[in-house]
Amino acid sequence: MTPSGILESALYVTDLDAAEKFYGGVMGLERIAKVPGRHVFFRCGRGVLLLFNAEATRQPPAPGAKLPVPPHGTVGEGHLCFSGTADEIARWKAYLGAQGVAIEADFEWPNGGRSIYFRDPSGNSLEIAEPRIWGI
């Protein structure tokens, strides 16, 4: 058995309001769910980006809870890579700069493909890369 793909990815943030403004406003993602103080979820292509307040996700569900999701979470900065064409990456670099988002790295991978790296308001490392860096 092999999974057919990744449906959702999670990042843990220190300020949900700042994260919502960044991912919804700067990154242009569509918000699809929100529970104040706990999480905000965004659609991204065919997948979903889950942003959690890590402390809130460490609480086990109440007995008989409608959604018995087990506790999870992490501390510290994570990483997420968005997919983009070479042209899209060039446009993202200019756009992010105009939004005051610093680009930490911009390079061509030895086997082909470009990546740019930057941070969200919680310090998570974000990347936009050409899928060919993974042979896709």
N, CA, C and O atoms as a GROMACS GRO file, in nm:
protein
  544
    1MET      N    1   0.085  -0.119   0.000
    1MET     CA    2   0.000   0.000   0.000
    1MET      C    3   0.088   0.124   0.000
    1MET      O    4   0.191   0.129   0.068
    2THR      N    5   0.047   0.223  -0.076
    2THR     CA    6   0.114   0.352  -0.082
    2THR      C    7   0.008   0.461  -0.087
    2THR      O    8  -0.085   0.453  -0.167
    3PRO      N    9   0.020   0.566  -0.002
    3PRO     CA   10  -0.076   0.676  -0.010
    3PRO      C   11  -0.071   0.740  -0.149
    3PRO      O   12   0.033   0.740  -0.214
    4SER      N   13  -0.184   0.792  -0.193
    4SER     CA   14  -0.191   0.853  -0.325
    4SER      C   15  -0.145   0.999  -0.326
    4SER      O   16  -0.132   1.058  -0.434
    5GLY      N   17  -0.121   1.057  -0.212
    5GLY     CA   18  -0.073   1.194  -0.206
    5GLY      C   19  -0.085   1.249  -0.065
    5GLY      O   20  -0.130   1.180   0.026
    6ILE      N   21  -0.044   1.373  -0.049
    6ILE     CA   22  -0.057   1.442   0.080
    6ILE      C   23  -0.178   1.534   0.070
    6ILE      O   24  -0.183   1.622  -0.017
    7LEU      N   25  -0.274   1.514   0.157
    7LEU     CA   26  -0.397   1.591   0.156
    7LEU      C   27  -0.384   1.723   0.232
    7LEU      O   28  -0.433   1.827   0.188
    8GLU      N   29  -0.318   1.716   0.347
    8GLU     CA   30  -0.305   1.835   0.429
    8GLU      C   31  -0.167   1.840   0.492
    8GLU      O   32  -0.102   1.738   0.514
    9SER      N   33  -0.122   1.962   0.520
    9SER     CA   34   0.004   1.987   0.588
    9SER      C   35  -0.024   2.085   0.701
    9SER      O   36  -0.109   2.173   0.688
   10ALA      N   37   0.048   2.070   0.812
   10ALA     CA   38   0.025   2.154   0.928
   10ALA      C   39   0.150   2.233   0.965
   10ALA      O   40   0.262   2.182   0.959
   11LEU      N   41   0.128   2.357   1.004
   11LEU     CA   42   0.230   2.439   1.066
   11LEU      C   43   0.173   2.488   1.198
   11LEU      O   44   0.052   2.503   1.213
   12TYR      N   45   0.261   2.512   1.292
   12TYR     CA   46   0.220   2.561   1.424
   12TYR      C   47   0.269   2.704   1.436
   12TYR      O   48   0.386   2.734   1.409
   13VAL      N   49   0.179   2.793   1.476
   13VAL     CA   50   0.207   2.936   1.477
   13VAL      C   51   0.191   2.993   1.618
   13VAL      O   52   0.121   2.936   1.702
   14THR      N   53   0.256   3.106   1.640
   14THR     CA   54   0.250   3.170   1.772
   14THR      C   55   0.141   3.275   1.780
   14THR      O   56   0.098   3.312   1.889
   15ASP      N   57   0.094   3.324   1.665
   15ASP     CA   58  -0.009   3.427   1.661
   15ASP      C   59  -0.103   3.395   1.546
   15ASP      O   60  -0.072   3.420   1.429
   16LEU      N   61  -0.219   3.340   1.578
   16LEU     CA   62  -0.314   3.299   1.475
   16LEU      C   63  -0.364   3.416   1.391
   16LEU      O   64  -0.382   3.402   1.270
   17ASP      N   65  -0.387   3.532   1.453
   17ASP     CA   66  -0.435   3.647   1.377
   17ASP      C   67  -0.332   3.693   1.275
   17ASP      O   68  -0.366   3.721   1.160
   18ALA      N   69  -0.205   3.701   1.317
   18ALA     CA   70  -0.098   3.741   1.224
   18ALA      C   71  -0.083   3.637   1.113
   18ALA      O   72  -0.062   3.671   0.997
   19ALA      N   73  -0.095   3.509   1.149
   19ALA     CA   74  -0.085   3.402   1.049
   19ALA      C   75  -0.200   3.410   0.949
   19ALA      O   76  -0.179   3.394   0.829
   20GLU      N   77  -0.319   3.435   0.998
   20GLU     CA   78  -0.434   3.446   0.909
   20GLU      C   79  -0.416   3.562   0.811
   20GLU      O   80  -0.447   3.548   0.692
   21LYS      N   81  -0.368   3.675   0.859
   21LYS     CA   82  -0.344   3.790   0.772
   21LYS      C   83  -0.237   3.759   0.668
   21LYS      O   84  -0.250   3.797   0.552
   22PHE      N   85  -0.131   3.690   0.709
   22PHE     CA   86  -0.022   3.658   0.618
   22PHE      C   87  -0.066   3.559   0.511
   22PHE      O   88  -0.049   3.584   0.391
   23TYR      N   89  -0.122   3.446   0.553
   23TYR     CA   90  -0.157   3.341   0.456
   23TYR      C   91  -0.279   3.379   0.373
   23TYR      O   92  -0.287   3.342   0.255
   24GLY      N   93  -0.373   3.451   0.431
   24GLY     CA   94  -0.490   3.494   0.355
   24GLY      C   95  -0.462   3.617   0.271
   24GLY      O   96  -0.505   3.625   0.156
   25GLY      N   97  -0.390   3.714   0.329
   25GLY     CA   98  -0.364   3.839   0.259
   25GLY      C   99  -0.243   3.833   0.168
   25GLY      O  100  -0.256   3.846   0.047
   26VAL      N  101  -0.126   3.813   0.224
   26VAL     CA  102  -0.002   3.813   0.146
   26VAL      C  103   0.003   3.693   0.050
   26VAL      O  104   0.032   3.710  -0.068
   27MET      N  105  -0.025   3.573   0.102
   27MET     CA  106  -0.015   3.453   0.018
   27MET      C  107  -0.140   3.428  -0.066
   27MET      O  108  -0.137   3.347  -0.158
   28GLY      N  109  -0.249   3.496  -0.035
   28GLY     CA  110  -0.370   3.486  -0.118
   28GLY      C  111  -0.446   3.356  -0.107
   28GLY      O  112  -0.522   3.322  -0.197
   29LEU      N  113  -0.428   3.283   0.003
   29LEU     CA  114  -0.499   3.155   0.018
   29LEU      C  115  -0.641   3.178   0.069
   29LEU      O  116  -0.668   3.274   0.141
   30GLU      N  117  -0.730   3.089   0.030
   30GLU     CA  118  -0.870   3.096   0.070
   30GLU      C  119  -0.890   3.030   0.207
   30GLU      O  120  -0.862   2.911   0.223
   31ARG      N  121  -0.939   3.108   0.304
   31ARG     CA  122  -0.968   3.050   0.436
   31ARG      C  123  -1.092   2.963   0.425
   31ARG      O  124  -1.193   3.005   0.368
   32ILE      N  125  -1.084   2.841   0.480
   32ILE     CA  126  -1.198   2.749   0.474
   32ILE      C  127  -1.252   2.712   0.611
   32ILE      O  128  -1.363   2.659   0.620
   33ALA      N  129  -1.177   2.738   0.717
   33ALA     CA  130  -1.226   2.708   0.852
   33ALA      C  131  -1.145   2.788   0.953
   33ALA      O  132  -1.029   2.821   0.931
   34LYS      N  133  -1.211   2.817   1.066
   34LYS     CA  134  -1.142   2.890   1.172
   34LYS      C  135  -1.211   2.862   1.305
   34LYS      O  136  -1.334   2.865   1.315
   35VAL      N  137  -1.131   2.835   1.406
   35VAL     CA  138  -1.177   2.830   1.544
   35VAL      C  139  -1.084   2.925   1.620
   35VAL      O  140  -0.967   2.892   1.642
   36PRO      N  141  -1.134   3.043   1.661
   36PRO     CA  142  -1.048   3.141   1.727
   36PRO      C  143  -0.969   3.078   1.843
   36PRO      O  144  -1.023   3.004   1.924
   37GLY      N  145  -0.841   3.111   1.847
   37GLY     CA  146  -0.755   3.060   1.953
   37GLY      C  147  -0.702   2.920   1.931
   37GLY      O  148  -0.612   2.876   2.003
   38ARG      N  149  -0.755   2.848   1.831
   38ARG     CA  150  -0.711   2.710   1.808
   38ARG      C  151  -0.650   2.688   1.670
   38ARG      O  152  -0.539   2.638   1.659
   39HIS      N  153  -0.724   2.726   1.564
   39HIS     CA  154  -0.673   2.700   1.430
   39HIS      C  155  -0.739   2.788   1.324
   39HIS      O  156  -0.844   2.849   1.346
   40VAL      N  157  -0.672   2.793   1.209
   40VAL     CA  158  -0.727   2.852   1.088
   40VAL      C  159  -0.674   2.766   0.973
   40VAL      O  160  -0.555   2.736   0.966
   41PHE      N  161  -0.765   2.727   0.881
   41PHE     CA  162  -0.732   2.638   0.771
   41PHE      C  163  -0.751   2.710   0.638
   41PHE      O  164  -0.843   2.790   0.622
   42PHE      N  165  -0.663   2.680   0.542
   42PHE     CA  166  -0.666   2.742   0.410
   42PHE      C  167  -0.659   2.636   0.300
   42PHE      O  168  -0.592   2.534   0.316
   43ARG      N  169  -0.728   2.661   0.191
   43ARG     CA  170  -0.715   2.578   0.072
   43ARG      C  171  -0.593   2.626  -0.004
   43ARG      O  172  -0.568   2.746  -0.015
   44CYS      N  173  -0.517   2.530  -0.057
   44CYS     CA  174  -0.400   2.561  -0.139
   44CYS      C  175  -0.396   2.458  -0.251
   44CYS      O  176  -0.353   2.345  -0.230
   45GLY      N  177  -0.440   2.498  -0.370
   45GLY     CA  178  -0.448   2.402  -0.480
   45GLY      C  179  -0.543   2.290  -0.443
   45GLY      O  180  -0.657   2.315  -0.403
   46ARG      N  181  -0.498   2.166  -0.455
   46ARG     CA  182  -0.580   2.050  -0.422
   46ARG      C  183  -0.563   2.007  -0.276
   46ARG      O  184  -0.624   1.910  -0.232
   47GLY      N  185  -0.480   2.078  -0.201
   47GLY     CA  186  -0.454   2.043  -0.062
   47GLY      C  187  -0.504   2.149   0.034
   47GLY      O  188  -0.564   2.249  -0.004
   48VAL      N  189  -0.477   2.123   0.161
   48VAL     CA  190  -0.520   2.213   0.268
   48VAL      C  191  -0.400   2.241   0.359
   48VAL      O  192  -0.325   2.151   0.394
   49LEU      N  193  -0.384   2.367   0.395
   49LEU     CA  194  -0.282   2.409   0.491
   49LEU      C  195  -0.352   2.434   0.624
   49LEU      O  196  -0.442   2.517   0.634
   50LEU      N  197  -0.309   2.361   0.726
   50LEU     CA  198  -0.364   2.374   0.860
   50LEU      C  199  -0.266   2.455   0.945
   50LEU      O  200  -0.149   2.420   0.954
   51LEU      N  201  -0.314   2.562   1.005
   51LEU     CA  202  -0.233   2.643   1.096
   51LEU      C  203  -0.291   2.630   1.235
   51LEU      O  204  -0.408   2.662   1.257
   52PHE      N  205  -0.211   2.584   1.328
   52PHE     CA  206  -0.257   2.557   1.464
   52PHE      C  207  -0.182   2.640   1.567
   52PHE      O  208  -0.064   2.669   1.551
   53ASN      N  209  -0.252   2.676   1.672
   53ASN     CA  210  -0.192   2.719   1.797
   53ASN      C  211  -0.153   2.589   1.867
   53ASN      O  212  -0.240   2.514   1.911
   54ALA      N  213  -0.024   2.560   1.876
   54ALA     CA  214   0.023   2.430   1.927
   54ALA      C  215  -0.032   2.398   2.066
   54ALA      O  216  -0.069   2.284   2.093
   55GLU      N  217  -0.036   2.498   2.154
   55GLU     CA  218  -0.087   2.472   2.290
   55GLU      C  219  -0.230   2.419   2.288
   55GLU      O  220  -0.264   2.328   2.363
   56ALA      N  221  -0.313   2.475   2.201
   56ALA     CA  222  -0.453   2.433   2.194
   56ALA      C  223  -0.467   2.291   2.141
   56ALA      O  224  -0.562   2.222   2.177
   57THR      N  225  -0.374   2.246   2.058
   57THR     CA  226  -0.386   2.111   2.002
   57THR      C  227  -0.333   2.004   2.096
   57THR      O  228  -0.350   1.885   2.069
   58ARG      N  229  -0.271   2.043   2.204
   58ARG     CA  230  -0.220   1.945   2.301
   58ARG      C  231  -0.328   1.895   2.396
   58ARG      O  232  -0.308   1.798   2.470
   59GLN      N  233  -0.443   1.961   2.393
   59GLN     CA  234  -0.553   1.922   2.480
   59GLN      C  235  -0.626   1.803   2.420
   59GLN      O  236  -0.667   1.809   2.304
   60PRO      N  237  -0.644   1.695   2.495
   60PRO     CA  238  -0.718   1.581   2.440
   60PRO      C  239  -0.865   1.616   2.422
   60PRO      O  240  -0.918   1.703   2.492
   61PRO      N  241  -0.932   1.549   2.328
   61PRO     CA  242  -1.075   1.577   2.307
   61PRO      C  243  -1.156   1.535   2.431
   61PRO      O  244  -1.118   1.444   2.504
   62ALA      N  245  -1.266   1.604   2.450
   62ALA     CA  246  -1.356   1.569   2.561
   62ALA      C  247  -1.416   1.432   2.534
   62ALA      O  248  -1.433   1.394   2.418
   63PRO      N  249  -1.447   1.357   2.639
   63PRO     CA  250  -1.511   1.227   2.619
   63PRO      C  251  -1.639   1.243   2.535
   63PRO      O  252  -1.722   1.329   2.563
   64GLY      N  253  -1.652   1.158   2.432
   64GLY     CA  254  -1.769   1.165   2.344
   64GLY      C  255  -1.766   1.278   2.245
   64GLY      O  256  -1.869   1.309   2.184
   65ALA      N  257  -1.651   1.342   2.226
   65ALA     CA  258  -1.641   1.455   2.134
   65ALA      C  259  -1.683   1.416   1.993
   65ALA      O  260  -1.658   1.304   1.948
   66LYS      N  261  -1.747   1.509   1.925
   66LYS     CA  262  -1.792   1.486   1.787
   66LYS      C  263  -1.673   1.461   1.694
   66LYS      O  264  -1.682   1.379   1.603
   67LEU      N  265  -1.563   1.532   1.717
   67LEU     CA  266  -1.440   1.515   1.639
   67LEU      C  267  -1.327   1.473   1.733
   67LEU      O  268  -1.257   1.559   1.786
   68PRO      N  269  -1.309   1.344   1.753
   68PRO     CA  270  -1.211   1.296   1.851
   68PRO      C  271  -1.066   1.294   1.800
   68PRO      O  272  -0.999   1.191   1.804
   69VAL      N  273  -1.018   1.409   1.751
   69VAL     CA  274  -0.882   1.418   1.700
   69VAL      C  275  -0.786   1.409   1.818
   69VAL      O  276  -0.799   1.484   1.914
   70PRO      N  277  -0.689   1.318   1.812
   70PRO     CA  278  -0.595   1.305   1.923
   70PRO      C  279  -0.504   1.427   1.936
   70PRO      O  280  -0.485   1.501   1.839
   71PRO      N  281  -0.448   1.450   2.054
   71PRO     CA  282  -0.357   1.563   2.073
   71PRO      C  283  -0.236   1.553   1.979
   71PRO      O  284  -0.190   1.443   1.948
   72HIS      N  285  -0.188   1.667   1.934
   72HIS     CA  286  -0.068   1.675   1.851
   72HIS      C  287  -0.010   1.814   1.867
   72HIS      O  288  -0.066   1.897   1.939
   73GLY      N  289   0.099   1.840   1.801
   73GLY     CA  290   0.159   1.972   1.807
   73GLY      C  291   0.309   1.962   1.820
   73GLY      O  292   0.364   1.855   1.845
   74THR      N  293   0.371   2.073   1.803
   74THR     CA  294   0.516   2.080   1.812
   74THR      C  295   0.555   2.220   1.858
   74THR      O  296   0.473   2.311   1.862
   75VAL      N  297   0.680   2.234   1.892
   75VAL     CA  298   0.732   2.364   1.932
   75VAL      C  299   0.845   2.399   1.837
   75VAL      O  300   0.927   2.313   1.803
   76GLY      N  301   0.850   2.522   1.794
   76GLY     CA  302   0.958   2.567   1.707
   76GLY      C  303   0.911   2.585   1.565
   76GLY      O  304   0.796   2.560   1.531
   77GLU      N  305   1.005   2.628   1.483
   77GLU     CA  306   0.974   2.662   1.346
   77GLU      C  307   0.972   2.539   1.257
   77GLU      O  308   1.056   2.450   1.269
   78GLY      N  309   0.874   2.535   1.167
   78GLY     CA  310   0.863   2.426   1.071
   78GLY      C  311   0.898   2.474   0.931
   78GLY      O  312   0.948   2.585   0.912
   79HIS      N  313   0.870   2.388   0.835
   79HIS     CA  314   0.900   2.419   0.695
   79HIS      C  315   0.787   2.371   0.606
   79HIS      O  316   0.729   2.265   0.630
   80LEU      N  317   0.756   2.449   0.504
   80LEU     CA  318   0.656   2.413   0.405
   80LEU      C  319   0.703   2.468   0.271
   80LEU      O  320   0.753   2.580   0.263
   81CYS      N  321   0.686   2.388   0.166
   81CYS     CA  322   0.726   2.432   0.032
   81CYS      C  323   0.604   2.436  -0.058
   81CYS      O  324   0.534   2.336  -0.074
   82PHE      N  325   0.580   2.552  -0.118
   82PHE     CA  326   0.475   2.569  -0.217
   82PHE      C  327   0.536   2.541  -0.355
   82PHE      O  328   0.656   2.559  -0.376
   83SER      N  329   0.453   2.498  -0.447
   83SER     CA  330   0.496   2.469  -0.583
   83SER      C  331   0.476   2.590  -0.672
   83SER      O  332   0.376   2.661  -0.660
   84GLY      N  333   0.572   2.614  -0.762
   84GLY     CA  334   0.557   2.724  -0.858
   84GLY      C  335   0.645   2.702  -0.980
   84GLY      O  336   0.748   2.635  -0.972
   85THR      N  337   0.605   2.760  -1.090
   85THR     CA  338   0.688   2.757  -1.210
   85THR      C  339   0.800   2.860  -1.194
   85THR      O  340   0.796   2.941  -1.102
   86ALA      N  341   0.899   2.856  -1.284
   86ALA     CA  342   1.008   2.954  -1.280
   86ALA      C  343   0.954   3.096  -1.291
   86ALA      O  344   0.998   3.185  -1.219
   87ASP      N  345   0.858   3.117  -1.382
   87ASP     CA  346   0.798   3.249  -1.398
   87ASP      C  347   0.722   3.292  -1.273
   87ASP      O  348   0.732   3.407  -1.231
   88GLU      N  349   0.646   3.200  -1.214
   88GLU     CA  350   0.572   3.232  -1.091
   88GLU      C  351   0.668   3.266  -0.977
   88GLU      O  352   0.641   3.357  -0.899
   89ILE      N  353   0.778   3.194  -0.966
   89ILE     CA  354   0.875   3.221  -0.860
   89ILE      C  355   0.934   3.361  -0.876
   89ILE      O  356   0.949   3.433  -0.777
   90ALA      N  357   0.965   3.401  -0.998
   90ALA     CA  358   1.016   3.537  -1.022
   90ALA      C  359   0.912   3.640  -0.980
   90ALA      O  360   0.946   3.741  -0.917
   91ARG      N  361   0.787   3.616  -1.013
   91ARG     CA  362   0.680   3.711  -0.975
   91ARG      C  363   0.660   3.711  -0.824
   91ARG      O  364   0.640   3.817  -0.764
   92TRP      N  365   0.666   3.592  -0.760
   92TRP     CA  366   0.652   3.584  -0.614
   92TRP      C  367   0.764   3.662  -0.546
   92TRP      O  368   0.739   3.734  -0.449
   93LYS      N  369   0.885   3.648  -0.596
   93LYS     CA  370   0.998   3.719  -0.533
   93LYS      C  371   0.974   3.870  -0.535
   93LYS      O  372   0.993   3.937  -0.433
   94ALA      N  373   0.933   3.922  -0.649
   94ALA     CA  374   0.905   4.066  -0.658
   94ALA      C  375   0.788   4.106  -0.569
   94ALA      O  376   0.794   4.207  -0.499
   95TYR      N  377   0.682   4.028  -0.572
   95TYR     CA  378   0.562   4.057  -0.493
   95TYR      C  379   0.592   4.052  -0.344
   95TYR      O  380   0.555   4.144  -0.270
   96LEU      N  381   0.660   3.947  -0.298
   96LEU     CA  382   0.692   3.935  -0.156
   96LEU      C  383   0.780   4.052  -0.110
   96LEU      O  384   0.760   4.106  -0.001
   97GLY      N  385   0.876   4.089  -0.192
   97GLY     CA  386   0.960   4.205  -0.159
   97GLY      C  387   0.877   4.331  -0.144
   97GLY      O  388   0.900   4.409  -0.052
   98ALA      N  389   0.782   4.351  -0.233
   98ALA     CA  390   0.695   4.468  -0.226
   98ALA      C  391   0.606   4.465  -0.102
   98ALA      O  392   0.562   4.570  -0.055
   99GLN      N  393   0.579   4.345  -0.049
   99GLN     CA  394   0.500   4.330   0.072
   99GLN      C  395   0.585   4.340   0.199
   99GLN      O  396   0.533   4.330   0.310
  100GLY      N  397   0.715   4.360   0.182
  100GLY     CA  398   0.805   4.371   0.297
  100GLY      C  399   0.851   4.238   0.352
  100GLY      O  400   0.901   4.231   0.464
  101VAL      N  401   0.833   4.132   0.275
  101VAL     CA  402   0.876   3.998   0.317
  101VAL      C  403   1.016   3.974   0.262
  101VAL      O  404   1.038   3.975   0.141
  102ALA      N  405   1.112   3.952   0.352
  102ALA     CA  406   1.251   3.932   0.312
  102ALA      C  407   1.271   3.794   0.250
  102ALA      O  408   1.223   3.694   0.303
  103ILE      N  409   1.342   3.789   0.139
  103ILE     CA  410   1.380   3.663   0.077
  103ILE      C  411   1.514   3.622   0.139
  103ILE      O  412   1.613   3.695   0.128
  104GLU      N  413   1.517   3.506   0.204
  104GLU     CA  414   1.639   3.460   0.272
  104GLU      C  415   1.735   3.390   0.177
  104GLU      O  416   1.856   3.395   0.197
  105ALA      N  417   1.682   3.324   0.075
  105ALA     CA  418   1.767   3.252  -0.021
  105ALA      C  419   1.693   3.245  -0.153
  105ALA      O  420   1.570   3.239  -0.158
  106ASP      N  421   1.770   3.245  -0.261
  106ASP     CA  422   1.718   3.233  -0.397
  106ASP      C  423   1.828   3.162  -0.475
  106ASP      O  424   1.935   3.218  -0.496
  107PHE      N  425   1.802   3.039  -0.517
  107PHE     CA  426   1.907   2.967  -0.587
  107PHE      C  427   1.852   2.859  -0.679
  107PHE      O  428   1.736   2.818  -0.669
  108GLU      N  429   1.938   2.816  -0.769
  108GLU     CA  430   1.912   2.704  -0.860
  108GLU      C  431   1.971   2.579  -0.797
  108GLU      O  432   2.085   2.579  -0.752
  109TRP      N  433   1.891   2.472  -0.793
  109TRP     CA  434   1.939   2.345  -0.739
  109TRP      C  435   2.035   2.280  -0.838
  109TRP      O  436   2.020   2.298  -0.959
  110PRO      N  437   2.134   2.205  -0.790
  110PRO     CA  438   2.233   2.142  -0.879
  110PRO      C  439   2.171   2.054  -0.989
  110PRO      O  440   2.225   2.047  -1.100
  111ASN      N  441   2.061   1.989  -0.960
  111ASN     CA  442   1.996   1.902  -1.059
  111ASN      C  443   1.887   1.974  -1.138
  111ASN      O  444   1.815   1.911  -1.215
  112GLY      N  445   1.875   2.105  -1.119
  112GLY     CA  446   1.776   2.185  -1.191
  112GLY      C  447   1.660   2.227  -1.103
  112GLY      O  448   1.620   2.155  -1.011
  113GLY      N  449   1.607   2.344  -1.131
  113GLY     CA  450   1.495   2.398  -1.055
  113GLY      C  451   1.539   2.507  -0.959
  113GLY      O  452   1.650   2.504  -0.906
  114ARG      N  453   1.451   2.601  -0.940
  114ARG     CA  454   1.478   2.718  -0.855
  114ARG      C  455   1.392   2.715  -0.731
  114ARG      O  456   1.280   2.664  -0.733
  115SER      N  457   1.445   2.769  -0.622
  115SER     CA  458   1.372   2.787  -0.496
  115SER      C  459   1.397   2.926  -0.440
  115SER      O  460   1.506   2.982  -0.455
  116ILE      N  461   1.294   2.980  -0.376
  116ILE     CA  462   1.313   3.098  -0.291
  116ILE      C  463   1.262   3.062  -0.152
  116ILE      O  464   1.167   2.985  -0.137
  117TYR      N  465   1.327   3.118  -0.051
  117TYR     CA  466   1.292   3.092   0.089
  117TYR      C  467   1.261   3.224   0.159
  117TYR      O  468   1.324   3.326   0.133
  118PHE      N  469   1.163   3.219   0.248
  118PHE     CA  470   1.123   3.335   0.328
  118PHE      C  471   1.054   3.284   0.454
  118PHE      O  472   1.041   3.163   0.470
  119ARG      N  473   1.011   3.372   0.543
  119ARG     CA  474   0.952   3.333   0.671
  119ARG      C  475   0.812   3.390   0.687
  119ARG      O  476   0.779   3.496   0.634
  120ASP      N  477   0.729   3.315   0.761
  120ASP     CA  478   0.598   3.369   0.799
  120ASP      C  479   0.614   3.444   0.930
  120ASP      O  480   0.723   3.443   0.987
  121PRO      N  481   0.509   3.510   0.981
  121PRO     CA  482   0.522   3.588   1.105
  121PRO      C  483   0.564   3.507   1.228
  121PRO      O  484   0.613   3.564   1.325
  122SER      N  485   0.545   3.374   1.226
  122SER     CA  486   0.586   3.290   1.339
  122SER      C  487   0.726   3.234   1.320
  122SER      O  488   0.774   3.159   1.406
  123GLY      N  489   0.792   3.268   1.211
  123GLY     CA  490   0.928   3.220   1.187
  123GLY      C  491   0.936   3.089   1.111
  123GLY      O  492   1.045   3.036   1.091
  124ASN      N  493   0.821   3.035   1.067
  124ASN     CA  494   0.826   2.913   0.987
  124ASN      C  495   0.896   2.942   0.855
  124ASN      O  496   0.875   3.047   0.794
  125SER      N  497   0.980   2.849   0.811
  125SER     CA  498   1.052   2.861   0.685
  125SER      C  499   0.962   2.819   0.571
  125SER      O  500   0.915   2.705   0.566
  126LEU      N  501   0.938   2.912   0.480
  126LEU     CA  502   0.854   2.885   0.363
  126LEU      C  503   0.940   2.888   0.238
  126LEU      O  504   1.036   2.964   0.229
  127GLU      N  505   0.903   2.805   0.144
  127GLU     CA  506   0.977   2.794   0.018
  127GLU      C  507   0.876   2.789  -0.096
  127GLU      O  508   0.766   2.734  -0.081
  128ILE      N  509   0.912   2.846  -0.208
  128ILE     CA  510   0.839   2.825  -0.332
  128ILE      C  511   0.943   2.768  -0.427
  128ILE      O  512   1.047   2.829  -0.451
  129ALA      N  513   0.913   2.650  -0.482
  129ALA     CA  514   1.011   2.580  -0.565
  129ALA      C  515   0.945   2.519  -0.688
  129ALA      O  516   0.825   2.490  -0.690
  130GLU      N  517   1.027   2.502  -0.790
  130GLU     CA  518   0.982   2.430  -0.908
  130GLU      C  519   0.974   2.281  -0.873
  130GLU      O  520   1.067   2.228  -0.813
  131PRO      N  521   0.866   2.214  -0.909
  131PRO     CA  522   0.852   2.071  -0.877
  131PRO      C  523   0.966   1.985  -0.930
  131PRO      O  524   0.992   1.877  -0.877
  132ARG      N  525   1.036   2.032  -1.034
  132ARG     CA  526   1.142   1.950  -1.090
  132ARG      C  527   1.259   1.930  -0.996
  132ARG      O  528   1.345   1.845  -1.022
  133ILE      N  529   1.266   2.007  -0.885
  133ILE     CA  530   1.373   1.980  -0.788
  133ILE      C  531   1.359   1.839  -0.731
  133ILE      O  532   1.456   1.782  -0.681
  134TRP      N  533   1.238   1.784  -0.738
  134TRP     CA  534   1.212   1.647  -0.692
  134TRP      C  535   1.180   1.554  -0.809
  134TRP      O  536   1.131   1.443  -0.789
  135GLY      N  537   1.208   1.599  -0.929
  135GLY     CA  538   1.184   1.514  -1.046
  135GLY      C  539   1.037   1.499  -1.080
  135GLY      O  540   0.996   1.400  -1.141
  136ILE      N  541   0.957   1.599  -1.040
  136ILE     CA  542   0.812   1.595  -1.064
  136ILE      C  543   0.777   1.688  -1.179
  136ILE      O  544   0.660   1.699  -1.215
   0.00000   0.00000   0.00000
